[in-house]
Amino acid sequence: MDNKNDKLIIGGKELRSRLFVGTGKFSSDAIIPDVLKESGADVVTVALRRMDFENPEHNMLNYISSDYTLMPNTSGARNAEEAVRIARLAKAAGCGNWVKIEVISDNKYLLPDNAETLKAVEILAKEDFAVLPYMCPDLMAARRMRDAGAAAIMPLGAPIGTNKGLKTRELVKILIDEIDLPIVVDAGIGKPSEAAEAMELGAGAVLVNTALATAGDPVMMAKAFKAAVEAGRLAYLSGTGAVSEYAEASSPLTGFLR
C-alpha cells in the first residue's frame, strides 16, 4: 500500500493523526496543551461535565485550541436518554456535532451497556451527529451500531482506566475484519507498545487518556504514543512477515566453507 494515500476519514472529516487523546485525570489541566502538541492528535475528547462555561478558570475548553476536533463524551450517562441529552447540550454549547457515546450503569467494572448505546446511536445519527459509540467488542452489536449510522466503532481494549493493555485483542480483530467502519480502540491501553499492537492489527486509531495522565512525564509519553501509533500503522500497511513453526536461517548454512 501507498501510505501517502492512507487516509482516515470519520464523519466526513479527514484526520492526519490516528491518535485520539482524552483530557481527564491529569494532575493539572495546564499541562494539557503541551500533551496535545506532542501527541500530534487531531481529535480530543472531553466530558461535558468538565466544561464549566460560567467559570472560565475551570473550563476545560480553555486548554484546547480550535485547531482540534472536539469530541465531547457522554460520561456519566446511565442510559440512552441521558446520553442523548448530554450530546444535545454539548452541541448547543458550540462543541460541534462529534460525540462519543458512553453509557455505563455498571459501577464496578465500568463496562459499557451495548443495548442502551445502540439506542443513543439510532437517535443521534438521525440528528446529524458524527456518533462514535464506546462499546464492549461484540460483532452483532457493532453491526447494529454501524447500520444505525455510527461514524466509527470504539471497542474497549480493557476496562477503562486500568492500563491493562489489549486484553480483547481477538474480539477487536474480528471487528476490524468484519466492520466497514474505522475501529478506534478505546480504554485500557497503557503502553505505547500496546497502541502499536492495536494499529498493527489494522485499527483505524486508538484513544488514550489514563496512560498519558498517569505517566511520570505525560508530555514525553504523548510523544512516545505518537511514534508508536505511526509505527504500528506503517507495519500494518507493510504487511508483517509470516509466522513459522520452526527456525529458518536468514542466510545459507552450507557451502560457504568449501
Protein Blocks (a to p, Z undefined) as FASTA:
>chain_A
ZZklmccdeehiacfbfcdcdfehiabfklmmmmmmmnopabdcddfklmcfklmklgmk
lmpcfkbccdddfehiabfklmmmmmmmmmmnonajadcddddfbfklopacfklmmmmm
mmmmmnopacdddddddfklmmmmmmnopabdcddfbdehklnojfklmmmmmmmmmmcc
dcddeehiabfklmmmmmmnopabdcdfklmmmpmblmlmmmmmmmmmmmmmmmmmnopa
dddfbdcdfbdfehjlZZ
